[in-house]
Amino acid sequence: MQNEWDAVCERLKQGLSKGQYDFYVATLTFVRFDGRCLTLGCRNKFHADWVRVNLSRRIFEAARERFPQLAECRFEIQPQTPATGKEDEDTREDDFPSAQLSFLDIGQPARCVFNPRFTFDQFVVGHSNHFAYATCRALTGQRGFHHQSVYLMSDPGLGKSHLTHAVGNFLVQQAPAVRVRYVTAEQFANEMVSALKRDRIEDFKKTYRDGCDVLLLEKVEFFSGKRKIQDELIYTLDELLDRGRRIICTGKNSPKDIPKLNRELRSRLGGLLVAPIDRPDFDTRKEIIRRKAAYDNVQLPMDVVEFLADRVTSDIRQLESCLVGIMAKSSILGVPITLGLAHEVTQTILEYLPTLDIGHVKTAVCKSFGLSEQDLQSKARSRRISEARQLAMYLCRKYTKESLNVIAQAFGRSHSTVIYAIKKVDQELNRKNSPMKKHVEHVSRRIETRCLDE
């Protein structure tokens, strides 16, 4: 049974930020499954309360994949072991009734797909995302909108999924008759393959063409190289658009920059209204932090807010991970939220130091490859220098907040060359036994630990 719970945790990890998973799911303990009820152990009242309010529905849905007879989930506060001392009176089990989620409470499956935290009200609008936000609001039918399809484009962690789920949440609550279908590209592909194996492909087509008023399709770059699935998606998109259905697709690249898409699919996706989302500015990041803390009824000192906004600049998910970590450590240890605590938690969670610049990345790459910075900026095309140059561009995009144009200028190259380099390294990293992986890991360790011999 423990193995089944471990598999549930892996499933949950896919939809949560690292901070949420590490502090709230990884710390749950499997207690028992009696054939109907799954009982999980929590550390204390705060832990149980937060999981019950924010994750119980998601845990139930993931657990039913491994425990088909599951009817309810129960969250119990586990007494501390004798080695850790007596259980705190504030967290006794009888003071906090076990939270349960019955199968009968779940309702229609379509209503359980969307993250309840991802609503329009909780989305912080700034200059970087105003157009994408307004477009998604208009697509829900609240105001006149002549476009019926949108392509949300941004780097990971900037709000594509939030807006997509916000559309779903709004329609489920305000227009329950509208049939909303949410799926990632990988899920779409898996469903199609499964339908083919079971000779149920016609049912699959009806699900997406006849039984769908709004299609929310995430991470379309997954379709790269999957020719048969691309063909099926083309027919599905054509059918939905011809019927006036609404479509939201998301991706981290422009359709024209996704490799191995056939011309027809690239054309269909390119015909959607493209709504880019850029990295949020300082004021927007501050408001994101305040809004997320307020959602959990936590008031942060302004110096902590400004520290986080200044420290985490490129990824909202990482920003949330740091915030969740700070709130959790404060609550579990019973200490106030201070700038010192924020320093401590972010130092542990962050994958890099945000003061890194292109120069740091260049230095790390050159020391690893035994090259000079002049080599990286030269016209030389030897394999070694080309690989080092492409890796440096890729890591500049990962570790700095500079735009593609600034990175291109730093290497004396064009914007399109940087895009090509990033895609090339991505492709290499997806290959089995790729030597590029070792280079990336080695240089990344240098960058992240600042082990640079100045």
C-alpha positions in Angstrom: 0.0 0.0 0.0 2.9 2.4 0.7 4.1 1.9 -2.9 0.6 3.0 -4.1 0.7 6.1 -2.0 4.2 6.9 -3.3 2.8 6.7 -6.8 0.0 9.1 -5.8 2.6 11.5 -4.5 4.5 11.4 -7.8 1.2 12.2 -9.6 0.5 15.1 -7.2 4.1 16.5 -7.7 3.2 17.2 -11.4 0.6 19.8 -10.6 2.1 21.6 -7.6 4.9 24.1 -7.0 8.0 22.6 -5.4 7.4 24.5 -2.2 3.8 23.3 -1.9 4.8 19.7 -2.6 7.8 19.7 -0.3 6.0 21.3 2.7 2.5 19.9 2.4 2.5 16.6 0.4 5.9 15.1 0.9 5.3 15.5 4.7 2.0 13.5 4.6 2.4 10.0 5.9 0.4 7.0 4.7 -1.5 5.5 7.7 -3.9 3.0 6.2 -6.4 2.1 3.5 -9.4 0.0 4.7 -10.9 -0.6 1.2 -13.0 2.5 1.3 -11.2 5.2 3.4 -7.6 6.5 2.8 -6.2 7.8 6.1 -3.2 10.2 5.9 -1.1 11.6 8.7 -0.4 15.3 9.2 2.2 16.9 11.4 0.0 19.4 13.2 -3.2 21.3 13.1 -1.9 23.9 10.6 -0.7 21.2 8.3 -4.0 19.3 8.4 -6.1 22.5 8.0 -4.1 23.7 5.0 -4.2 20.4 3.2 -7.9 20.0 3.9 -8.8 23.4 2.5 -6.4 23.5 -0.4 -5.4 20.0 -1.5 -8.1 17.5 -0.3 -9.9 17.4 -3.6 -6.7 17.1 -5.7 -5.5 14.3 -3.4 -8.8 12.5 -3.6 -8.7 12.5 -7.4 -5.1 11.4 -7.7 -5.6 8.7 -5.1 -8.6 7.2 -6.9 -6.3 6.3 -9.8 -4.4 4.0 -7.4 -7.3 3.1 -5.0 -10.3 2.5 -7.3 -12.7 1.7 -4.4 -11.8 5.0 -2.6 -14.8 6.8 -1.2 -13.2 9.3 1.2 -10.0 10.7 2.4 -9.3 11.3 6.1 -6.6 13.5 7.5 -5.4 12.7 11.0 -2.8 14.5 13.2 -0.2 12.0 14.1 1.2 12.0 17.6 4.9 12.6 17.9 7.2 9.7 18.6 8.5 9.3 22.2 11.9 10.5 21.0 10.6 13.9 20.0 8.8 14.5 23.2 5.2 14.9 24.2 2.6 15.9 21.7 1.6 19.6 21.8 -1.7 20.1 23.4 -2.7 22.5 20.7 -2.5 19.8 18.1 -4.3 16.9 19.8 -6.4 14.9 17.5 -9.6 15.5 19.4 -9.2 19.2 19.1 -9.2 18.9 15.3 -11.8 16.6 13.8 -10.5 14.5 10.8 -11.3 16.1 7.5 -13.1 13.9 5.1 -13.9 14.1 1.4 -16.7 11.8 0.3 -17.0 10.6 -3.2 -20.5 11.9 -3.3 -19.2 15.4 -2.6 -17.0 15.5 -5.7 -19.8 16.1 -8.2 -19.3 16.1 -11.9 -15.7 15.3 -13.0 -15.5 18.5 -15.1 -15.9 20.6 -12.0 -12.9 19.1 -10.3 -10.3 19.7 -13.0 -9.4 23.3 -12.2 -7.2 24.5 -9.4 -9.5 26.6 -7.1 -6.6 29.0 -6.4 -6.3 29.9 -10.0 -9.1 32.4 -10.6 -9.3 35.8 -12.3 -9.6 37.5 -8.9 -6.3 35.9 -7.7 -4.5 36.8 -10.9 -2.3 39.9 -10.5 -2.5 42.1 -13.6 0.5 44.2 -14.6 2.0 45.6 -17.8 3.6 42.2 -18.6 0.4 40.3 -18.7 -2.5 42.8 -19.1 -3.3 41.8 -22.7 -3.3 38.1 -22.0 -5.5 38.7 -19.0 -8.0 40.9 -20.9 -8.1 38.4 -23.7 -9.0 35.5 -21.5 -11.7 37.5 -19.6 -13.2 38.4 -23.0 -13.1 34.8 -24.1 -15.4 33.9 -21.2 -18.1 36.0 -22.9 -18.2 38.8 -20.5 -17.6 41.4 -23.1 -17.7 41.7 -26.9 -14.9 39.7 -28.5 -14.5 38.9 -32.1 -11.8 36.3 -31.7 -12.7 32.8 -30.6 -9.3 31.3 -30.1 -6.2 32.4 -28.2 -2.6 31.2 -27.9 -1.0 32.1 -24.5 2.8 32.2 -24.9 5.4 32.6 -22.2 8.3 31.1 -20.4 7.4 28.5 -17.7 6.0 29.9 -14.4 4.6 33.2 -15.6 0.8 32.5 -15.5 -0.3 30.6 -18.6 -1.8 27.8 -16.5 -3.3 30.3 -14.0 -5.2 32.1 -16.8 -6.3 28.8 -18.4 -7.7 27.5 -15.1 -9.2 30.8 -14.4 -11.3 30.5 -17.6 -12.3 27.0 -16.6 -13.2 28.0 -13.1 -15.3 31.0 -14.3 -17.2 29.0 -16.9 -17.9 26.2 -14.5 -19.3 28.6 -11.9 -21.1 31.2 -14.1 -22.0 29.1 -17.2 -22.4 25.5 -16.0 -24.1 24.5 -19.3 -20.9 25.2 -21.2 -18.9 22.0 -21.8 -15.3 22.8 -20.9 -12.6 20.4 -21.8 -9.2 20.9 -20.1 -6.2 18.7 -21.2 -2.5 18.9 -21.5 -0.9 18.0 -24.9 0.6 14.9 -23.2 -2.8 13.8 -21.9 -4.4 14.4 -25.3 -1.7 12.2 -26.9 -2.1 9.5 -24.3 -5.9 9.4 -24.6 -5.6 9.1 -28.4 -3.0 6.2 -28.2 -5.2 4.5 -25.6 -8.3 4.9 -27.8 -6.4 3.4 -30.8 -5.3 0.4 -28.8 -8.9 -0.2 -27.6 -10.4 0.5 -31.0 -12.3 3.4 -29.5 -11.0 6.2 -31.7 -14.5 7.3 -32.7 -15.4 7.9 -29.1 -12.2 9.9 -28.7 -13.1 12.1 -31.6 -16.7 12.7 -30.3 -15.3 13.7 -26.9 -13.3 16.5 -28.4 -15.4 17.5 -31.4 -19.0 16.9 -30.4 -18.8 17.1 -26.6 -16.7 20.3 -26.2 -17.7 23.9 -26.3 -14.4 25.3 -24.9 -11.1 23.5 -25.4 -8.3 24.4 -23.0 -5.1 22.7 -24.4 -1.8 23.3 -22.5 1.9 22.8 -23.5 1.4 22.3 -27.2 5.2 22.0 -27.7 4.7 18.3 -26.6 3.3 17.6 -30.0 6.7 18.1 -31.6 7.6 15.2 -33.8 4.3 13.3 -33.1 3.0 13.3 -36.7 -0.2 11.1 -36.3 -1.3 13.0 -33.2 -0.7 16.3 -34.9 -2.9 15.2 -37.8 -5.7 14.3 -35.4 -5.3 17.6 -33.6 -5.6 19.5 -36.9 -8.9 17.9 -37.6 -10.1 18.6 -34.1 -9.2 22.2 -34.2 -10.8 22.7 -37.7 -14.0 21.1 -36.5 -14.2 23.2 -33.3 -13.4 26.4 -35.1 -15.9 25.7 -37.9 -18.6 25.3 -35.2 -17.6 28.5 -33.5 -16.2 26.8 -30.4 -13.7 28.6 -28.2 -10.1 27.4 -27.9 -7.2 28.4 -25.6 -3.8 26.9 -26.3 -0.6 27.5 -24.3 3.0 27.1 -25.2 6.5 28.4 -24.2 7.4 29.2 -27.8 5.7 30.8 -30.8 4.1 28.1 -33.1 6.6 29.0 -35.8 9.5 28.2 -33.4 8.3 24.8 -32.2 10.4 22.2 -34.0 8.9 19.2 -35.9 5.4 20.6 -36.3 3.9 19.9 -39.7 3.0 23.0 -41.8 -0.7 22.5 -41.3 -0.6 22.5 -37.5 1.8 25.4 -37.4 -0.6 27.3 -39.6 -3.6 26.5 -37.4 -1.8 27.5 -34.2 -0.3 30.5 -35.8 -3.8 31.6 -36.8 -4.8 31.9 -33.1 -4.6 35.3 -31.4 -1.2 35.3 -29.8 -1.2 36.8 -26.3 2.4 36.8 -24.9 3.2 37.0 -21.2 6.5 38.6 -20.1 8.3 38.5 -16.8 6.6 40.7 -14.2 8.2 43.9 -13.1 9.1 44.7 -9.4 5.7 46.3 -8.5 3.8 43.4 -10.0 5.9 40.9 -8.1 5.3 42.7 -4.9 1.5 42.6 -5.5 1.7 38.8 -6.3 3.4 38.2 -3.0 0.9 40.3 -1.1 -2.0 38.6 -2.8 -0.8 35.1 -2.3 0.0 35.7 1.4 -3.5 37.3 1.9 -5.1 34.2 0.4 -3.6 32.2 3.2 -4.4 34.9 5.8 -0.8 35.8 6.4 0.4 39.3 6.7 4.0 39.9 5.6 6.3 42.7 6.7 7.1 45.1 3.9 10.8 44.4 4.0 10.1 40.7 3.4 7.8 41.5 0.5 10.4 43.7 -1.1 13.2 41.2 -0.4 11.3 38.4 -2.2 10.2 40.7 -5.1 13.9 41.7 -5.6 15.3 38.2 -5.1 13.0 36.1 -7.4 12.5 37.9 -10.7 11.8 35.4 -13.4 9.4 32.6 -12.2 6.2 33.1 -10.3 6.1 29.4 -9.3 9.5 29.8 -7.7 8.3 33.0 -6.0 5.4 31.1 -4.6 7.6 28.2 -3.4 9.7 30.7 -1.4 6.6 32.3 0.1 5.1 28.9 1.0 8.3 27.9 2.6 8.5 31.0 4.7 4.9 30.7 5.9 5.3 27.0 6.6 8.5 27.3 8.6 7.1 30.2 10.6 4.0 28.3 11.5 5.7 24.9 12.2 8.5 26.4 14.4 6.3 29.1 15.9 8.6 31.9 14.9 7.6 35.3 13.4 8.2 36.0 9.7 11.3 38.2 9.5 13.8 39.2 6.9 16.3 36.8 8.4 13.8 33.9 8.0 13.2 35.0 4.5 16.9 34.9 3.7 17.3 31.5 5.2 14.3 29.9 3.4 15.0 31.4 0.0 18.7 30.4 0.2 17.5 26.8 0.5 14.8 26.8 -2.1 16.2 29.0 -4.8 18.0 27.1 -7.6 20.3 30.1 -8.3 21.4 33.5 -7.0 19.5 36.2 -8.9 22.5 38.6 -9.0 24.0 36.4 -11.6 24.6 38.1 -14.9 25.8 37.1 -18.4 29.4 37.6 -17.4 29.1 34.9 -14.6 27.6 32.4 -17.0 30.3 33.1 -19.6 33.1 32.6 -17.0 31.6 29.3 -15.8 31.3 28.0 -19.4 34.8 29.0 -20.4 36.4 27.4 -17.3 34.5 24.2 -18.0 35.5 24.0 -21.7 38.9 25.6 -21.3 38.1 28.5 -23.6 38.3 32.2 -23.5 35.4 34.7 -23.7 36.8 35.8 -27.0 36.3 32.2 -28.3 32.6 32.4 -27.5 32.2 35.7 -29.3 34.4 34.7 -32.3 33.2 33.5 -35.7 34.8 30.1 -35.0 32.5 27.2 -35.8 34.5 24.2 -34.4 32.3 21.7 -32.6 33.8 22.4 -29.2 33.4 26.2 -29.4 29.9 25.9 -31.0 28.7 23.6 -28.2 30.1 25.9 -25.5 28.6 29.0 -27.2 25.1 27.3 -27.4 25.3 26.1 -23.8 26.3 29.6 -22.6 23.3 31.1 -24.4 21.0 28.5 -23.0 22.3 29.1 -19.4 22.1 32.9 -19.8 18.4 32.4 -20.6 18.0 30.1 -17.6 20.0 32.0 -15.0 19.6 35.7 -15.9 16.7 38.0 -16.4 18.1 39.4 -19.7 16.0 39.3 -22.9 16.9 37.3 -25.9 18.1 40.4 -27.7 20.5 41.4 -24.9 21.9 37.8 -24.8 22.4 37.9 -28.6 24.3 41.2 -28.3 26.5 39.8 -25.6 27.7 37.1 -28.0 27.7 39.1 -31.1 24.9 37.1 -32.6 21.3 37.5 -33.8 18.1 37.0 -31.9 17.3 34.0 -34.1 20.7 32.4 -33.4 19.9 32.5 -29.6 16.5 30.9 -30.1 18.2 28.2 -32.3 20.8 27.6 -29.6 18.2 27.2 -26.8 16.2 24.8 -28.8 19.3 22.8 -29.8 20.3 22.4 -26.2 16.8 21.5 -25.1 16.7 18.8 -27.8 20.1 17.4 -26.7 18.9 17.3 -23.1 15.9 15.2 -24.1 18.1 12.6 -25.7 19.1 9.5 -23.7 22.7 9.4 -22.7 23.4 12.8 -24.2 26.9 14.1 -23.3 25.4 17.6 -23.2 23.6 16.7 -19.9 27.0 16.3 -18.1 28.1 19.6 -19.4 24.9 21.3 -18.3 25.0 19.7 -14.8 28.7 20.6 -14.3 28.4 24.2 -15.4 25.1 24.7 -13.5 26.8 23.5 -10.3 29.5 26.1 -10.9 26.9 28.8 -11.4 24.6 27.8 -8.6 27.3 27.5 -5.9 29.3 30.4 -7.2 32.4 28.1 -7.5 34.0 30.5 -9.9 37.7 31.1 -9.6 37.8 34.8 -10.1 
